[in-house]
Each structure stands twice: as C-alpha cells, then as structure tokens.
Amino acid sequence: MDGVIRYTAGDALTKSTEDALAGLMPGHWVRAADFDERQAQAKQREVALQDRLTAAEQKLDERSGTCEWEDEDGVGTWHSACGVVWSFHEEGPVENGMNFCHSCGKAVTVKSDDHASTTDANEPPCTACFARGCNGECSGDGAMGD
C-alpha cells in the first residue's frame, strides 16, 4: 500500500476520478475509512511471517552438529550415524562432494579407520614380494616358505 487518499466531496461525486485511480493502480489506494482495517491485516501477516521464520530457525538449531559416516566393509558402502546406508561407486562421500547428509541434514564427517591397511589391495605386501612377484606368498616378511 503506497498511501491514503482522503476524498473531498467533489471527488466522491466525480466518477471519472474514481475510474482513473482504479485503472492506474488497483489495490494501491485505500479509503480513509478502510485504513485501520488494512493496517491490522498487514500487522497480522507480519506477525504470522515472523512466527514461520522463528519456527524455521528453531528447526535449523535442532539439526546442528554432524552426522558421522563410516565405511564398515571397505567396498564403498557407507553407514551414517542417522541410520541410512549410502553406496558410492568411486571413493567416498567427501570426494563425491557430499557436505551434508541427505537424510538428517547435518554436516557429514567421515569416521577415520585407524586400523585400516595402508597398502593398496592390488600391491604386494612387501618390497621383496614386489621384486620376486610372489604376490604375498612370503607372508609379508620377504622369506619364501616351502
């Protein structure tokens, strides 16, 4: 609403003035008698919008924290803390750009696997195996058995 027009007796009798105002900006001008009601309605809409924004902000606060993901089987199946299982064909959630859990909305953190093997599954377990080509038959110590 842009303003309030207070009509004079001459304006109220002039049909052409009323038609001109209605045609130029319908709904932008309010008669003085309707002004208080329109103001009350606008205030109610403002309060309702603020309530919705406050509720949305509280939901975001409830979702703060992180969702920890773990690759339990080592084949690209990731189990999240919120109970959802995700599968990646290549690499993990961080490498695939998953910054937030699509289930709970929390930030994704990857659980570190402290006892994970540091060698690739396709590599021999020791340098002697690599030189001899024994493919791990020496049990990783370089000494070939019988």
C-alpha positions in Angstrom: 0.0 0.0 0.0 1.5 3.3 -1.1 -0.7 5.8 0.6 -4.1 7.0 1.8 -6.3 9.3 -0.3 -8.7 11.4 1.5 -11.6 12.2 -0.9 -13.3 15.5 -0.9 -17.0 15.8 -1.6 -16.2 16.9 -5.1 -14.0 13.9 -5.7 -16.6 11.5 -4.3 -19.1 12.7 -6.8 -16.7 12.5 -9.8 -17.0 9.1 -11.4 -14.1 9.8 -13.7 -11.7 10.4 -10.9 -12.6 7.1 -9.2 -12.3 5.2 -12.5 -8.9 6.9 -13.2 -7.5 5.8 -9.8 -8.8 2.3 -10.0 -7.4 1.9 -13.5 -3.9 3.2 -12.7 -3.1 1.3 -9.5 -5.8 -1.1 -8.4 -5.4 -2.1 -4.7 -2.7 0.6 -4.0 -5.1 3.2 -2.7 -7.4 2.8 0.3 -10.2 4.9 1.5 -9.6 6.5 4.9 -12.4 4.5 6.5 -10.8 1.2 5.5 -7.3 2.3 6.5 -7.3 0.9 10.1 -8.6 -2.5 9.0 -5.9 -2.8 6.3 -3.2 -1.8 8.8 -4.4 -4.5 11.2 -4.4 -7.1 8.4 -0.9 -6.1 7.4 0.3 -6.4 11.0 -1.3 -9.9 11.3 0.5 -11.0 8.1 3.8 -9.6 9.5 3.4 -11.5 12.8 2.5 -14.7 11.0 5.6 -14.4 8.8 7.8 -13.8 11.8 6.3 -16.9 13.6 7.1 -19.0 10.5 10.7 -17.7 10.4 11.2 -18.3 14.1 10.0 -21.9 13.7 12.3 -22.5 10.7 15.2 -21.1 12.7 14.5 -23.5 15.6 14.4 -26.5 13.2 17.9 -25.4 12.0 19.2 -25.2 15.6 17.9 -28.7 16.2 19.8 -30.0 13.2 23.1 -28.5 14.3 26.0 -31.0 14.7 27.5 -33.6 12.5 26.5 -37.0 11.0 29.4 -39.4 11.2 29.8 -41.8 8.3 31.8 -45.0 8.3 32.9 -47.3 5.5 32.5 -50.5 7.5 33.1 -53.1 4.8 35.6 -51.2 2.7 33.8 -51.6 -0.6 32.1 -48.2 -0.8 29.0 -48.9 1.4 28.9 -46.1 4.0 26.8 -46.3 7.1 25.6 -42.9 8.6 25.0 -42.1 12.2 21.4 -41.4 11.4 20.9 -45.0 10.2 20.9 -44.6 6.4 23.2 -46.6 4.2 24.8 -44.9 1.2 26.8 -46.5 -1.6 29.4 -44.9 -3.8 30.9 -46.4 -6.9 34.2 -44.4 -6.6 35.8 -43.0 -3.5 33.8 -41.7 -0.5 31.3 -39.0 0.5 33.9 -36.2 0.8 35.4 -36.9 -2.6 31.9 -37.0 -4.2 31.0 -33.6 -2.7 28.6 -34.7 0.0 29.0 -31.9 2.5 25.6 -32.6 4.2 23.7 -35.8 4.9 20.7 -36.0 2.6 18.7 -37.8 5.4 19.2 -35.7 8.5 20.7 -32.5 7.0 23.7 -32.4 9.3 27.2 -31.8 8.1 29.0 -35.1 7.1 32.1 -36.2 8.9 34.0 -39.3 7.9 35.0 -41.7 10.7 38.7 -42.4 10.5 39.6 -46.1 10.2 42.7 -46.3 12.5 43.4 -50.0 11.8 42.9 -49.7 8.0 45.6 -51.2 5.8 47.9 -48.5 4.4 48.7 -50.5 1.2 46.5 -50.9 -1.8 44.9 -54.3 -2.2 46.5 -54.6 -5.7 50.0 -54.1 -4.3 52.2 -56.8 -2.9 52.6 -56.6 0.9 56.4 -56.0 0.9 59.2 -54.8 -1.4 60.6 -58.3 -1.6 57.2 -59.5 -3.0 57.3 -56.8 -5.5 60.8 -57.7 -6.6 60.1 -61.5 -6.7 56.5 -61.3 -7.9 55.4 -63.8 -5.2 52.1 -62.0 -4.6 52.2 -62.2 -0.9 53.2 -65.9 -0.6 56.1 -64.9 1.7 53.7 -63.6 4.3 54.9 -60.1 4.0 58.4 -60.7 5.5 60.3 -61.4 2.3 61.1 -65.0 3.1 59.5 -67.6 0.9 58.3 -70.8 2.6 58.5 -74.3 1.3 
